[in-house]
Amino acid sequence: MGDVLVRLAGPQDRPVIENLIQLYLYDMADVFAFPVGPDGRFAYDFLDRFWQRPYLISWRGELAGFVLVIDGSPITGAQDRQFVAEFFLLRTYRGKGVGRAAFRDVLAANPGRWQIGVMERNRPASAFWLSVTSAYAPKAYPHHFDDEDWQVYEFETGPHT
């Protein structure tokens, strides 16, 4: 999809991703009970850990979301693969192929072994990940981590995937 641009974010983009994280957590708050602090913001303590390969997603020049890619899986402990720590698209851009195109571009920029983990009770995310990973014939299996049931997808991409 030529209208989608995925670019590696720099330190100057961190405030943008911090703001988008608030929308991301708000979107998931109907499934997960995230507490809101006295400042009116959701607490998110993982950005320092997940700020390895952050990407911003744009559609037709408009900011549409972000992806945080890290080395190693915090879900299974596997260190020999890349992991999508967070993936978020603003609602306006969902269902238009933007997420699929962004994911494809992130994979192309980071060939190798991958693992995606999604909490099973997050049904919209589960449907998205099942759909976008199917082209890569992933090995899929259930996994229990941090008192949650997860679906894990593992696959490998080449330099021209």
PLY file of the C-alpha trace (Angstrom):
ply
format ascii 1.0
element vertex 161
property float x
property float y
property float z
element edge 160
property int vertex1
property int vertex2
end_header
0.00 0.00 0.00
1.87 3.06 -1.27
0.06 5.45 1.07
1.69 3.92 4.16
5.08 5.10 5.38
6.93 3.44 8.24
10.01 5.25 9.49
12.44 4.59 12.30
11.75 7.04 15.10
14.52 9.04 16.72
14.87 10.50 20.21
13.03 13.62 19.02
10.00 11.41 18.27
9.78 9.92 21.75
7.18 12.48 22.99
4.97 11.61 20.00
5.11 7.90 20.85
4.52 8.67 24.54
1.35 10.53 23.54
0.22 7.71 21.24
0.78 5.22 24.06
-1.91 7.04 26.03
-4.38 6.45 23.17
-3.19 2.83 22.86
-3.85 2.16 26.54
-7.18 3.96 26.40
-8.21 1.74 23.48
-7.39 -1.36 25.49
-8.90 -0.13 28.75
-12.23 -1.81 28.02
-10.41 -5.18 28.04
-7.67 -4.47 30.58
-8.10 -2.42 33.75
-5.20 0.01 33.39
-5.05 2.46 36.29
-5.05 6.18 35.63
-2.64 8.23 37.73
-3.46 11.43 39.57
-2.15 13.35 36.53
-4.91 11.79 34.39
-2.48 9.65 32.40
-2.18 5.90 32.13
1.02 4.53 33.66
3.36 2.90 31.16
6.72 1.74 32.47
8.05 -0.18 29.46
9.11 2.52 27.01
12.75 2.64 28.12
12.97 -1.16 27.80
11.10 -1.24 24.47
12.85 1.75 22.86
15.14 -0.38 20.69
13.68 -0.02 17.20
10.70 2.33 17.44
8.77 3.13 14.27
6.17 5.72 13.43
3.43 4.84 10.94
1.94 7.44 8.62
-0.85 7.20 6.08
-0.90 9.80 3.31
1.32 12.02 5.43
-0.83 11.80 8.55
0.41 10.19 11.76
-1.38 6.85 12.08
0.41 4.85 14.79
3.60 3.26 16.03
5.45 -0.06 16.36
8.05 -0.97 18.96
10.38 -3.79 17.89
12.77 -5.36 20.36
15.34 -8.14 20.41
14.24 -11.14 22.44
10.82 -12.17 23.61
9.63 -10.95 27.01
6.78 -13.49 26.76
8.68 -16.74 26.17
12.22 -15.66 27.03
13.53 -16.63 23.58
16.50 -14.38 22.86
17.16 -15.45 19.27
14.31 -13.55 17.63
12.76 -10.15 17.18
9.53 -9.30 18.92
6.76 -6.76 18.33
6.52 -5.31 21.82
3.75 -2.86 20.92
1.75 -2.14 17.78
-0.87 0.59 17.61
-2.97 2.16 14.89
-5.38 4.99 15.48
-8.95 3.81 14.92
-9.36 6.01 11.84
-6.79 3.89 9.97
-7.96 0.43 10.99
-9.58 -1.90 8.47
-7.94 -0.14 5.51
-4.83 -2.32 5.17
-2.63 0.25 6.92
-1.64 -2.13 9.72
-0.90 -4.97 7.31
1.26 -2.70 5.12
3.08 -1.26 8.14
3.78 -4.74 9.52
5.08 -5.90 6.14
7.40 -2.87 5.97
8.70 -3.46 9.50
9.45 -7.10 8.62
11.23 -6.04 5.43
13.42 -3.64 7.42
14.23 -6.33 10.00
14.61 -9.73 8.31
15.16 -12.75 10.51
13.40 -14.75 13.18
10.25 -13.24 14.67
7.85 -13.84 17.51
4.50 -12.16 18.03
2.61 -12.61 21.28
-0.98 -11.57 21.80
-3.17 -11.94 24.87
-6.09 -14.16 23.95
-8.66 -11.97 25.66
-7.66 -9.05 23.44
-9.91 -10.26 20.63
-9.37 -7.39 18.15
-5.58 -7.81 18.41
-5.90 -11.59 18.17
-7.86 -11.30 14.92
-5.37 -8.79 13.49
-2.28 -10.88 14.30
-3.84 -14.10 13.03
-4.64 -12.33 9.76
-1.32 -10.55 9.15
0.96 -13.41 10.19
-0.82 -16.08 8.12
1.18 -15.11 5.00
4.36 -16.16 6.83
3.09 -19.66 7.77
3.84 -19.18 11.44
4.18 -21.85 14.05
1.36 -20.92 16.44
0.97 -22.16 19.99
-0.64 -21.18 23.29
1.57 -19.89 26.10
0.81 -18.84 29.68
2.73 -15.81 30.96
2.13 -13.29 33.73
-1.27 -14.78 34.63
-2.49 -14.40 31.03
-3.17 -16.84 28.21
-1.29 -15.83 25.07
-1.17 -16.97 21.48
2.38 -16.95 20.16
3.30 -16.82 16.47
6.84 -17.65 15.32
8.17 -17.33 11.80
11.20 -16.25 9.82
11.52 -13.66 7.07
14.19 -13.18 4.44
15.65 -9.97 3.08
12.88 -9.60 0.46
9.81 -10.75 2.38
0 1
1 2
2 3
3 4
4 5
5 6
6 7
7 8
8 9
9 10
10 11
11 12
12 13
13 14
14 15
15 16
16 17
17 18
18 19
19 20
20 21
21 22
22 23
23 24
24 25
25 26
26 27
27 28
28 29
29 30
30 31
31 32
32 33
33 34
34 35
35 36
36 37
37 38
38 39
39 40
40 41
41 42
42 43
43 44
44 45
45 46
46 47
47 48
48 49
49 50
50 51
51 52
52 53
53 54
54 55
55 56
56 57
57 58
58 59
59 60
60 61
61 62
62 63
63 64
64 65
65 66
66 67
67 68
68 69
69 70
70 71
71 72
72 73
73 74
74 75
75 76
76 77
77 78
78 79
79 80
80 81
81 82
82 83
83 84
84 85
85 86
86 87
87 88
88 89
89 90
90 91
91 92
92 93
93 94
94 95
95 96
96 97
97 98
98 99
99 100
100 101
101 102
102 103
103 104
104 105
105 106
106 107
107 108
108 109
109 110
110 111
111 112
112 113
113 114
114 115
115 116
116 117
117 118
118 119
119 120
120 121
121 122
122 123
123 124
124 125
125 126
126 127
127 128
128 129
129 130
130 131
131 132
132 133
133 134
134 135
135 136
136 137
137 138
138 139
139 140
140 141
141 142
142 143
143 144
144 145
145 146
146 147
147 148
148 149
149 150
150 151
151 152
152 153
153 154
154 155
155 156
156 157
157 158
158 159
159 160
